[in-house]
Structure formats: C-alpha cells, structure tokens
Amino acid sequence: MAQPRISAYLPPDIDPTKAPLAFGRRALPKLNEELQSPELLTQQQALVALCDLVHDPENVYQAIALGFLDNLQTLLAHDDQTVRQKTTEALSVMALHSVG
C-alpha cells in the first residue's frame, strides 16, 4: 500500500508575502480591516496586496472613500521597518494618481 508524503516546503507558485485577497468590492474593505490587525504578518501582507491594488485609479478612489489614508497615516509611525516602507510606497502610488 502506498504511503502519502507531505512536504515541508511550500509549493513554488505561492508567494508567502501576499495575503489571500477577496474579490470585487469586498477586497479593499477586507484589506482595511487587516491593516488594523494586531498581528505584524497580517499587516505586512495587507500592505503588499494594497501596493499591488492601488495602481488602478478606481481602487485608489475606493481606498480614499473607505478611509485608508487615516490608517496609513498611523502606520507611518509603526515600529517595523517593512510596514513603514510599504506604507510609504502605497501612499506615493496613490499620490501619483489624479484622484489621490
């Protein structure tokens, strides 16, 4: 009889720095909730996903309407360097759009 083998390694096509993302209109509200999470990894993953999404002007408009700017402003003073760096990146991409 065959025995199953479970690998300790992640599959090669999964990026552990990105958060699982909701679809459609629920994506940005879910990221907004995850930015306020007390867990550092959850905040980092949400910021990486947010940096990918804000290249679309429609998402920038929705993010501003949802109050992302207040949450990002508080994350600028975070203790973790990665959180501060990704927050700055998200704010700079949002500022480049005419909506931002």
Biopython code that builds the backbone (N, CA, C, O; Angstrom):
import numpy as np
from Bio.PDB.StructureBuilder import StructureBuilder

atoms = [
    (1, "MET", "N", (0.838, -1.171, 0.000)),
    (1, "MET", "CA", (0.000, 0.000, 0.000)),
    (1, "MET", "C", (0.889, 1.242, 0.000)),
    (1, "MET", "O", (1.926, 1.270, 0.662)),
    (2, "ALA", "N", (0.492, 2.233, -0.720)),
    (2, "ALA", "CA", (1.287, 3.455, -0.852)),
    (2, "ALA", "C", (1.096, 4.350, 0.370)),
    (2, "ALA", "O", (0.006, 4.432, 0.937)),
    (3, "GLN", "N", (2.173, 5.014, 0.759)),
    (3, "GLN", "CA", (2.139, 5.940, 1.882)),
    (3, "GLN", "C", (2.179, 7.376, 1.353)),
    (3, "GLN", "O", (2.994, 7.679, 0.482)),
    (4, "PRO", "N", (1.331, 8.255, 1.852)),
    (4, "PRO", "CA", (1.387, 9.651, 1.391)),
    (4, "PRO", "C", (2.607, 10.357, 1.978)),
    (4, "PRO", "O", (3.023, 10.084, 3.104)),
    (5, "ARG", "N", (3.158, 11.254, 1.201)),
    (5, "ARG", "CA", (4.282, 12.058, 1.664)),
    (5, "ARG", "C", (3.855, 13.513, 1.711)),
    (5, "ARG", "O", (3.291, 14.035, 0.750)),
    (6, "ILE", "N", (4.122, 14.153, 2.810)),
    (6, "ILE", "CA", (3.789, 15.564, 2.962)),
    (6, "ILE", "C", (5.091, 16.335, 3.035)),
    (6, "ILE", "O", (5.919, 16.105, 3.916)),
    (7, "SER", "N", (5.258, 17.238, 2.114)),
    (7, "SER", "CA", (6.483, 18.025, 2.040)),
    (7, "SER", "C", (6.426, 19.185, 3.033)),
    (7, "SER", "O", (5.360, 19.743, 3.294)),
    (8, "ALA", "N", (7.568, 19.530, 3.573)),
    (8, "ALA", "CA", (7.658, 20.665, 4.485)),
    (8, "ALA", "C", (7.835, 21.973, 3.730)),
    (8, "ALA", "O", (7.792, 23.047, 4.329)),
    (9, "TYR", "N", (8.033, 21.890, 2.422)),
    (9, "TYR", "CA", (8.267, 23.076, 1.604)),
    (9, "TYR", "C", (6.971, 23.565, 0.977)),
    (9, "TYR", "O", (6.080, 22.776, 0.661)),
    (10, "LEU", "N", (6.878, 24.890, 0.800)),
    (10, "LEU", "CA", (5.719, 25.468, 0.126)),
    (10, "LEU", "C", (5.786, 25.181, -1.363)),
    (10, "LEU", "O", (6.880, 25.025, -1.905)),
    (11, "PRO", "N", (4.650, 25.108, -2.037)),
    (11, "PRO", "CA", (4.676, 24.966, -3.485)),
    (11, "PRO", "C", (5.396, 26.157, -4.116)),
    (11, "PRO", "O", (5.373, 27.254, -3.558)),
    (12, "PRO", "N", (6.030, 25.958, -5.260)),
    (12, "PRO", "CA", (6.846, 27.032, -5.834)),
    (12, "PRO", "C", (6.058, 28.241, -6.332)),
    (12, "PRO", "O", (6.638, 29.312, -6.504)),
    (13, "ASP", "N", (4.753, 28.102, -6.568)),
    (13, "ASP", "CA", (3.982, 29.216, -7.116)),
    (13, "ASP", "C", (3.235, 30.021, -6.054)),
    (13, "ASP", "O", (2.418, 30.872, -6.406)),
    (14, "ILE", "N", (3.486, 29.781, -4.782)),
    (14, "ILE", "CA", (2.821, 30.522, -3.703)),
    (14, "ILE", "C", (3.800, 31.528, -3.122)),
    (14, "ILE", "O", (4.911, 31.174, -2.727)),
    (15, "ASP", "N", (3.376, 32.785, -3.075)),
    (15, "ASP", "CA", (4.194, 33.854, -2.509)),
    (15, "ASP", "C", (3.723, 34.116, -1.083)),
    (15, "ASP", "O", (2.610, 34.606, -0.890)),
    (16, "PRO", "N", (4.547, 33.800, -0.073)),
    (16, "PRO", "CA", (4.089, 33.966, 1.310)),
    (16, "PRO", "C", (3.963, 35.413, 1.762)),
    (16, "PRO", "O", (3.430, 35.674, 2.841)),
    (17, "THR", "N", (4.447, 36.364, 0.955)),
    (17, "THR", "CA", (4.344, 37.764, 1.353)),
    (17, "THR", "C", (3.011, 38.386, 0.970)),
    (17, "THR", "O", (2.708, 39.502, 1.391)),
    (18, "LYS", "N", (2.208, 37.683, 0.178)),
    (18, "LYS", "CA", (0.930, 38.235, -0.251)),
    (18, "LYS", "C", (-0.212, 37.579, 0.522)),
    (18, "LYS", "O", (-0.200, 36.378, 0.796)),
    (19, "ALA", "N", (-1.182, 38.395, 0.857)),
    (19, "ALA", "CA", (-2.343, 37.910, 1.595)),
    (19, "ALA", "C", (-3.361, 37.335, 0.628)),
    (19, "ALA", "O", (-3.446, 37.782, -0.516)),
    (20, "PRO", "N", (-4.138, 36.347, 1.069)),
    (20, "PRO", "CA", (-5.265, 35.923, 0.243)),
    (20, "PRO", "C", (-6.243, 37.088, 0.123)),
    (20, "PRO", "O", (-6.578, 37.731, 1.118)),
    (21, "LEU", "N", (-6.686, 37.351, -1.070)),
    (21, "LEU", "CA", (-7.442, 38.567, -1.336)),
    (21, "LEU", "C", (-8.869, 38.249, -1.728)),
    (21, "LEU", "O", (-9.113, 37.330, -2.510)),
    (22, "ALA", "N", (-9.811, 39.004, -1.191)),
    (22, "ALA", "CA", (-11.209, 38.861, -1.567)),
    (22, "ALA", "C", (-11.402, 39.441, -2.970)),
    (22, "ALA", "O", (-10.534, 40.151, -3.478)),
    (23, "PHE", "N", (-12.522, 39.142, -3.581)),
    (23, "PHE", "CA", (-12.775, 39.590, -4.942)),
    (23, "PHE", "C", (-13.757, 40.753, -4.970)),
    (23, "PHE", "O", (-14.558, 40.937, -4.053)),
    (24, "GLY", "N", (-13.678, 41.521, -6.028)),
    (24, "GLY", "CA", (-14.643, 42.573, -6.275)),
    (24, "GLY", "C", (-14.605, 43.699, -5.267)),
    (24, "GLY", "O", (-13.540, 44.163, -4.858)),
    (25, "ARG", "N", (-15.797, 44.128, -4.876)),
    (25, "ARG", "CA", (-15.905, 45.278, -3.980)),
    (25, "ARG", "C", (-15.486, 44.956, -2.555)),
    (25, "ARG", "O", (-15.293, 45.871, -1.754)),
    (26, "ARG", "N", (-15.344, 43.699, -2.225)),
    (26, "ARG", "CA", (-15.000, 43.313, -0.852)),
    (26, "ARG", "C", (-13.494, 43.315, -0.604)),
    (26, "ARG", "O", (-13.069, 43.199, 0.546)),
    (27, "ALA", "N", (-12.681, 43.441, -1.642)),
    (27, "ALA", "CA", (-11.222, 43.340, -1.495)),
    (27, "ALA", "C", (-10.660, 44.464, -0.620)),
    (27, "ALA", "O", (-9.956, 44.192, 0.353)),
    (28, "LEU", "N", (-10.955, 45.694, -0.947)),
    (28, "LEU", "CA", (-10.382, 46.812, -0.196)),
    (28, "LEU", "C", (-10.932, 46.932, 1.229)),
    (28, "LEU", "O", (-10.156, 47.233, 2.136)),
    (29, "PRO", "N", (-12.226, 46.712, 1.472)),
    (29, "PRO", "CA", (-12.668, 46.728, 2.882)),
    (29, "PRO", "C", (-11.985, 45.649, 3.727)),
    (29, "PRO", "O", (-11.675, 45.879, 4.896)),
    (30, "LYS", "N", (-11.752, 44.475, 3.138)),
    (30, "LYS", "CA", (-11.062, 43.412, 3.869)),
    (30, "LYS", "C", (-9.620, 43.820, 4.173)),
    (30, "LYS", "O", (-9.130, 43.571, 5.275)),
    (31, "LEU", "N", (-8.936, 44.442, 3.217)),
    (31, "LEU", "CA", (-7.574, 44.918, 3.458)),
    (31, "LEU", "C", (-7.550, 46.002, 4.523)),
    (31, "LEU", "O", (-6.614, 46.071, 5.320)),
    (32, "ASN", "N", (-8.563, 46.842, 4.541)),
    (32, "ASN", "CA", (-8.643, 47.894, 5.551)),
    (32, "ASN", "C", (-8.755, 47.287, 6.949)),
    (32, "ASN", "O", (-8.154, 47.791, 7.897)),
    (33, "GLU", "N", (-9.524, 46.206, 7.076)),
    (33, "GLU", "CA", (-9.622, 45.506, 8.357)),
    (33, "GLU", "C", (-8.284, 44.878, 8.743)),
    (33, "GLU", "O", (-7.884, 44.919, 9.907)),
    (34, "GLU", "N", (-7.591, 44.296, 7.753)),
    (34, "GLU", "CA", (-6.325, 43.623, 8.036)),
    (34, "GLU", "C", (-5.224, 44.614, 8.385)),
    (34, "GLU", "O", (-4.292, 44.259, 9.107)),
    (35, "LEU", "N", (-5.304, 45.838, 7.895)),
    (35, "LEU", "CA", (-4.315, 46.860, 8.266)),
    (35, "LEU", "C", (-4.413, 47.215, 9.744)),
    (35, "LEU", "O", (-3.425, 47.631, 10.349)),
    (36, "GLN", "N", (-5.585, 47.055, 10.323)),
    (36, "GLN", "CA", (-5.794, 47.375, 11.731)),
    (36, "GLN", "C", (-5.558, 46.175, 12.637)),
    (36, "GLN", "O", (-5.769, 46.264, 13.846)),
    (37, "SER", "N", (-5.124, 45.057, 12.071)),
    (37, "SER", "CA", (-4.888, 43.837, 12.841)),
    (37, "SER", "C", (-3.703, 44.015, 13.789)),
    (37, "SER", "O", (-2.759, 44.733, 13.458)),
    (38, "PRO", "N", (-3.732, 43.384, 14.947)),
    (38, "PRO", "CA", (-2.586, 43.477, 15.857)),
    (38, "PRO", "C", (-1.400, 42.606, 15.429)),
    (38, "PRO", "O", (-0.294, 42.778, 15.942)),
    (39, "GLU", "N", (-1.621, 41.668, 14.489)),
    (39, "GLU", "CA", (-0.552, 40.785, 14.044)),
    (39, "GLU", "C", (0.294, 41.465, 12.971)),
    (39, "GLU", "O", (-0.235, 42.014, 12.005)),
    (40, "LEU", "N", (1.597, 41.423, 13.149)),
    (40, "LEU", "CA", (2.530, 42.079, 12.238)),
    (40, "LEU", "C", (2.488, 41.465, 10.846)),
    (40, "LEU", "O", (2.468, 42.198, 9.858)),
    (41, "LEU", "N", (2.475, 40.135, 10.743)),
    (41, "LEU", "CA", (2.482, 39.476, 9.438)),
    (41, "LEU", "C", (1.231, 39.810, 8.643)),
    (41, "LEU", "O", (1.301, 39.985, 7.427)),
    (42, "THR", "N", (0.095, 39.901, 9.310)),
    (42, "THR", "CA", (-1.160, 40.249, 8.635)),
    (42, "THR", "C", (-1.085, 41.665, 8.079)),
    (42, "THR", "O", (-1.536, 41.917, 6.961)),
    (43, "GLN", "N", (-0.523, 42.581, 8.844)),
    (43, "GLN", "CA", (-0.373, 43.958, 8.357)),
    (43, "GLN", "C", (0.571, 44.010, 7.163)),
    (43, "GLN", "O", (0.291, 44.701, 6.183)),
    (44, "GLN", "N", (1.679, 43.291, 7.236)),
    (44, "GLN", "CA", (2.642, 43.294, 6.133)),
    (44, "GLN", "C", (2.024, 42.719, 4.870)),
    (44, "GLN", "O", (2.198, 43.282, 3.789)),
    (45, "GLN", "N", (1.309, 41.613, 4.985)),
    (45, "GLN", "CA", (0.681, 41.006, 3.815)),
    (45, "GLN", "C", (-0.385, 41.920, 3.222)),
    (45, "GLN", "O", (-0.510, 42.015, 2.001)),
    (46, "ALA", "N", (-1.144, 42.583, 4.064)),
    (46, "ALA", "CA", (-2.174, 43.501, 3.575)),
    (46, "ALA", "C", (-1.540, 44.687, 2.850)),
    (46, "ALA", "O", (-2.070, 45.151, 1.840)),
    (47, "LEU", "N", (-0.420, 45.175, 3.354)),
    (47, "LEU", "CA", (0.246, 46.299, 2.697)),
    (47, "LEU", "C", (0.825, 45.905, 1.350)),
    (47, "LEU", "O", (0.776, 46.694, 0.407)),
    (48, "VAL", "N", (1.373, 44.699, 1.241)),
    (48, "VAL", "CA", (1.903, 44.233, -0.044)),
    (48, "VAL", "C", (0.769, 44.114, -1.062)),
    (48, "VAL", "O", (0.923, 44.521, -2.214)),
    (49, "ALA", "N", (-0.365, 43.559, -0.642)),
    (49, "ALA", "CA", (-1.513, 43.442, -1.538)),
    (49, "ALA", "C", (-2.061, 44.816, -1.904)),
    (49, "ALA", "O", (-2.460, 45.041, -3.046)),
    (50, "LEU", "N", (-2.081, 45.729, -0.949)),
    (50, "LEU", "CA", (-2.567, 47.084, -1.215)),
    (50, "LEU", "C", (-1.677, 47.798, -2.224)),
    (50, "LEU", "O", (-2.175, 48.508, -3.098)),
    (51, "CYS", "N", (-0.371, 47.615, -2.110)),
    (51, "CYS", "CA", (0.550, 48.245, -3.055)),
    (51, "CYS", "C", (0.304, 47.762, -4.484)),
    (51, "CYS", "O", (0.494, 48.516, -5.437)),
    (52, "ASP", "N", (-0.118, 46.506, -4.631)),
    (52, "ASP", "CA", (-0.449, 45.991, -5.959)),
    (52, "ASP", "C", (-1.768, 46.561, -6.472)),
    (52, "ASP", "O", (-1.913, 46.819, -7.667)),
    (53, "LEU", "N", (-2.725, 46.756, -5.574)),
    (53, "LEU", "CA", (-4.053, 47.192, -5.995)),
    (53, "LEU", "C", (-4.150, 48.682, -6.307)),
    (53, "LEU", "O", (-4.967, 49.080, -7.137)),
    (54, "VAL", "N", (-3.343, 49.505, -5.668)),
    (54, "VAL", "CA", (-3.517, 50.951, -5.840)),
    (54, "VAL", "C", (-2.948, 51.479, -7.155)),
    (54, "VAL", "O", (-2.955, 52.689, -7.384)),
    (55, "HIS", "N", (-2.467, 50.614, -8.001)),
    (55, "HIS", "CA", (-2.040, 51.066, -9.327)),
    (55, "HIS", "C", (-3.249, 51.352, -10.224)),
    (55, "HIS", "O", (-3.116, 52.008, -11.258)),
    (56, "ASP", "N", (-4.409, 50.866, -9.832)),
    (56, "ASP", "CA", (-5.649, 51.114, -10.566)),
    (56, "ASP", "C", (-6.345, 52.338, -9.959)),
    (56, "ASP", "O", (-6.621, 52.346, -8.760)),
    (57, "PRO", "N", (-6.634, 53.369, -10.761)),
    (57, "PRO", "CA", (-7.269, 54.587, -10.216)),
    (57, "PRO", "C", (-8.619, 54.328, -9.544)),
    (57, "PRO", "O", (-8.970, 55.031, -8.595)),
    (58, "GLU", "N", (-9.382, 53.340, -10.011)),
    (58, "GLU", "CA", (-10.660, 53.029, -9.373)),
    (58, "GLU", "C", (-10.443, 52.534, -7.944)),
    (58, "GLU", "O", (-11.210, 52.868, -7.041)),
    (59, "ASN", "N", (-9.397, 51.739, -7.745)),
    (59, "ASN", "CA", (-9.100, 51.252, -6.407)),
    (59, "ASN", "C", (-8.593, 52.381, -5.506)),
    (59, "ASN", "O", (-8.855, 52.382, -4.304)),
    (60, "VAL", "N", (-7.875, 53.331, -6.082)),
    (60, "VAL", "CA", (-7.409, 54.481, -5.297)),
    (60, "VAL", "C", (-8.609, 55.288, -4.815)),
    (60, "VAL", "O", (-8.661, 55.696, -3.655)),
    (61, "TYR", "N", (-9.567, 55.515, -5.697)),
    (61, "TYR", "CA", (-10.770, 56.263, -5.327)),
    (61, "TYR", "C", (-11.531, 55.546, -4.221)),
    (61, "TYR", "O", (-11.980, 56.178, -3.265)),
    (62, "GLN", "N", (-11.682, 54.208, -4.347)),
    (62, "GLN", "CA", (-12.392, 53.441, -3.332)),
    (62, "GLN", "C", (-11.618, 53.427, -2.011)),
    (62, "GLN", "O", (-12.216, 53.490, -0.938)),
    (63, "ALA", "N", (-10.299, 53.346, -2.093)),
    (63, "ALA", "CA", (-9.479, 53.331, -0.872)),
    (63, "ALA", "C", (-9.600, 54.650, -0.115)),
    (63, "ALA", "O", (-9.676, 54.655, 1.114)),
    (64, "ILE", "N", (-9.619, 55.756, -0.832)),
    (64, "ILE", "CA", (-9.766, 57.061, -0.182)),
    (64, "ILE", "C", (-11.151, 57.173, 0.453)),
    (64, "ILE", "O", (-11.293, 57.707, 1.554)),
    (65, "ALA", "N", (-12.171, 56.668, -0.244)),
    (65, "ALA", "CA", (-13.531, 56.720, 0.293)),
    (65, "ALA", "C", (-13.685, 55.838, 1.537)),
    (65, "ALA", "O", (-14.497, 56.138, 2.412)),
    (66, "LEU", "N", (-12.914, 54.760, 1.617)),
    (66, "LEU", "CA", (-13.006, 53.854, 2.766)),
    (66, "LEU", "C", (-12.203, 54.316, 3.974)),
    (66, "LEU", "O", (-12.307, 53.727, 5.049)),
    (67, "GLY", "N", (-11.409, 55.356, 3.808)),
    (67, "GLY", "CA", (-10.643, 55.881, 4.925)),
    (67, "GLY", "C", (-9.268, 55.262, 5.096)),
    (67, "GLY", "O", (-8.746, 55.212, 6.209)),
    (68, "PHE", "N", (-8.678, 54.795, 4.017)),
    (68, "PHE", "CA", (-7.346, 54.211, 4.085)),
    (68, "PHE", "C", (-6.290, 55.229, 4.508)),
    (68, "PHE", "O", (-5.303, 54.868, 5.149)),
    (69, "LEU", "N", (-6.490, 56.476, 4.159)),
    (69, "LEU", "CA", (-5.458, 57.472, 4.448)),
    (69, "LEU", "C", (-5.221, 57.623, 5.947)),
    (69, "LEU", "O", (-4.082, 57.803, 6.378)),
    (70, "ASP", "N", (-6.276, 57.553, 6.737)),
    (70, "ASP", "CA", (-6.104, 57.637, 8.196)),
    (70, "ASP", "C", (-5.335, 56.435, 8.729)),
    (70, "ASP", "O", (-4.460, 56.576, 9.583)),
    (71, "ASN", "N", (-5.669, 55.243, 8.216)),
    (71, "ASN", "CA", (-4.971, 54.035, 8.669)),
    (71, "ASN", "C", (-3.514, 54.041, 8.222)),
    (71, "ASN", "O", (-2.628, 53.648, 8.981)),
    (72, "LEU", "N", (-3.264, 54.483, 6.998)),
    (72, "LEU", "CA", (-1.887, 54.532, 6.511)),
    (72, "LEU", "C", (-1.070, 55.579, 7.271)),
    (72, "LEU", "O", (0.126, 55.398, 7.498)),
    (73, "GLN", "N", (-1.712, 56.653, 7.654)),
    (73, "GLN", "CA", (-1.015, 57.693, 8.409)),
    (73, "GLN", "C", (-0.556, 57.157, 9.770)),
    (73, "GLN", "O", (0.542, 57.477, 10.224)),
    (74, "THR", "N", (-1.385, 56.352, 10.412)),
    (74, "THR", "CA", (-0.970, 55.787, 11.697)),
    (74, "THR", "C", (0.116, 54.734, 11.526)),
    (74, "THR", "O", (0.941, 54.543, 12.420)),
    (75, "LEU", "N", (0.123, 54.043, 10.379)),
    (75, "LEU", "CA", (1.146, 53.021, 10.139)),
    (75, "LEU", "C", (2.506, 53.630, 9.808)),
    (75, "LEU", "O", (3.517, 52.931, 9.864)),
    (76, "LEU", "N", (2.550, 54.900, 9.468)),
    (76, "LEU", "CA", (3.842, 55.543, 9.200)),
    (76, "LEU", "C", (4.714, 55.607, 10.452)),
    (76, "LEU", "O", (5.936, 55.714, 10.348)),
    (77, "ALA", "N", (4.108, 55.542, 11.617)),
    (77, "ALA", "CA", (4.861, 55.583, 12.874)),
    (77, "ALA", "C", (5.022, 54.193, 13.488)),
    (77, "ALA", "O", (5.311, 54.074, 14.678)),
    (78, "HIS", "N", (4.839, 53.154, 12.697)),
    (78, "HIS", "CA", (4.940, 51.775, 13.189)),
    (78, "HIS", "C", (6.385, 51.430, 13.538)),
    (78, "HIS", "O", (7.318, 52.025, 12.997)),
    (79, "ASP", "N", (6.568, 50.475, 14.435)),
    (79, "ASP", "CA", (7.905, 50.057, 14.855)),
    (79, "ASP", "C", (8.642, 49.269, 13.773)),
    (79, "ASP", "O", (9.870, 49.324, 13.700)),
    (80, "ASP", "N", (7.908, 48.536, 12.932)),
    (80, "ASP", "CA", (8.516, 47.680, 11.925)),
    (80, "ASP", "C", (8.896, 48.472, 10.679)),
    (80, "ASP", "O", (8.115, 49.281, 10.177)),
    (81, "GLN", "N", (10.104, 48.226, 10.194)),
    (81, "GLN", "CA", (10.611, 48.947, 9.029)),
    (81, "GLN", "C", (9.854, 48.566, 7.754)),
    (81, "GLN", "O", (9.604, 49.427, 6.909)),
    (82, "THR", "N", (9.489, 47.301, 7.604)),
    (82, "THR", "CA", (8.777, 46.860, 6.407)),
    (82, "THR", "C", (7.413, 47.518, 6.316)),
    (82, "THR", "O", (6.984, 47.909, 5.230)),
    (83, "VAL", "N", (6.731, 47.642, 7.437)),
    (83, "VAL", "CA", (5.417, 48.285, 7.455)),
    (83, "VAL", "C", (5.544, 49.749, 7.042)),
    (83, "VAL", "O", (4.747, 50.248, 6.247)),
    (84, "ARG", "N", (6.539, 50.427, 7.580)),
    (84, "ARG", "CA", (6.740, 51.838, 7.210)),
    (84, "ARG", "C", (7.085, 51.973, 5.726)),
    (84, "ARG", "O", (6.600, 52.888, 5.060)),
    (85, "GLN", "N", (7.914, 51.073, 5.206)),
    (85, "GLN", "CA", (8.330, 51.147, 3.804)),
    (85, "GLN", "C", (7.147, 50.902, 2.872)),
    (85, "GLN", "O", (6.955, 51.651, 1.914)),
    (86, "LYS", "N", (6.356, 49.872, 3.134)),
    (86, "LYS", "CA", (5.212, 49.568, 2.268)),
    (86, "LYS", "C", (4.120, 50.626, 2.405)),
    (86, "LYS", "O", (3.414, 50.916, 1.439)),
    (87, "THR", "N", (3.979, 51.199, 3.587)),
    (87, "THR", "CA", (3.014, 52.285, 3.755)),
    (87, "THR", "C", (3.411, 53.489, 2.914)),
    (87, "THR", "O", (2.568, 54.105, 2.261)),
    (88, "THR", "N", (4.687, 53.819, 2.932)),
    (88, "THR", "CA", (5.176, 54.935, 2.124)),
    (88, "THR", "C", (4.997, 54.652, 0.636)),
    (88, "THR", "O", (4.642, 55.545, -0.132)),
    (89, "GLU", "N", (5.244, 53.408, 0.233)),
    (89, "GLU", "CA", (5.072, 53.039, -1.174)),
    (89, "GLU", "C", (3.612, 53.168, -1.599)),
    (89, "GLU", "O", (3.322, 53.696, -2.673)),
    (90, "ALA", "N", (2.698, 52.691, -0.765)),
    (90, "ALA", "CA", (1.277, 52.786, -1.093)),
    (90, "ALA", "C", (0.827, 54.241, -1.171)),
    (90, "ALA", "O", (0.082, 54.613, -2.078)),
    (91, "LEU", "N", (1.273, 55.060, -0.232)),
    (91, "LEU", "CA", (0.897, 56.482, -0.262)),
    (91, "LEU", "C", (1.463, 57.193, -1.483)),
    (91, "LEU", "O", (0.791, 58.041, -2.070)),
    (92, "SER", "N", (2.690, 56.858, -1.871)),
    (92, "SER", "CA", (3.296, 57.532, -3.034)),
    (92, "SER", "C", (2.600, 57.120, -4.327)),
    (92, "SER", "O", (2.411, 57.956, -5.211)),
    (93, "VAL", "N", (2.212, 55.843, -4.459)),
    (93, "VAL", "CA", (1.490, 55.410, -5.653)),
    (93, "VAL", "C", (0.114, 56.058, -5.697)),
    (93, "VAL", "O", (-0.352, 56.448, -6.767)),
    (94, "MET", "N", (-0.541, 56.178, -4.547)),
    (94, "MET", "CA", (-1.852, 56.817, -4.505)),
    (94, "MET", "C", (-1.744, 58.295, -4.856)),
    (94, "MET", "O", (-2.637, 58.848, -5.497)),
    (95, "ALA", "N", (-0.655, 58.938, -4.437)),
    (95, "ALA", "CA", (-0.487, 60.361, -4.712)),
    (95, "ALA", "C", (-0.201, 60.634, -6.180)),
    (95, "ALA", "O", (-0.443, 61.743, -6.656)),
    (96, "LEU", "N", (0.305, 59.655, -6.900)),
    (96, "LEU", "CA", (0.613, 59.842, -8.317)),
    (96, "LEU", "C", (-0.636, 59.895, -9.190)),
    (96, "LEU", "O", (-0.602, 60.451, -10.288)),
    (97, "HIS", "N", (-1.737, 59.323, -8.711)),
    (97, "HIS", "CA", (-2.985, 59.349, -9.465)),
    (97, "HIS", "C", (-3.681, 60.696, -9.264)),
    (97, "HIS", "O", (-3.509, 61.351, -8.236)),
    (98, "SER", "N", (-4.449, 61.087, -10.238)),
    (98, "SER", "CA", (-5.146, 62.373, -10.134)),
    (98, "SER", "C", (-6.198, 62.345, -9.034)),
    (98, "SER", "O", (-6.524, 63.390, -8.471)),
    (99, "VAL", "N", (-6.725, 61.188, -8.722)),
    (99, "VAL", "CA", (-7.714, 61.057, -7.656)),
    (99, "VAL", "C", (-7.064, 61.278, -6.297)),
    (99, "VAL", "O", (-7.662, 61.876, -5.402)),
    (100, "GLY", "N", (-5.819, 60.784, -6.148)),
    (100, "GLY", "CA", (-5.134, 60.856, -4.870)),
    (100, "GLY", "C", (-4.634, 62.235, -4.576)),
    (100, "GLY", "O", (-4.030, 62.461, -3.528)),
]
sb = StructureBuilder()
sb.init_structure("model")
sb.init_model(0)
sb.init_chain("A")
sb.init_seg("    ")
for serial, (resi, resn, name, xyz) in enumerate(atoms, 1):
    if name == "N":
        sb.init_residue(resn, " ", resi, " ")
    sb.init_atom(name, np.array(xyz, "f"), 0.0, 1.0, " ", f" {name:<3s}", serial, name[0])
structure = sb.get_structure()
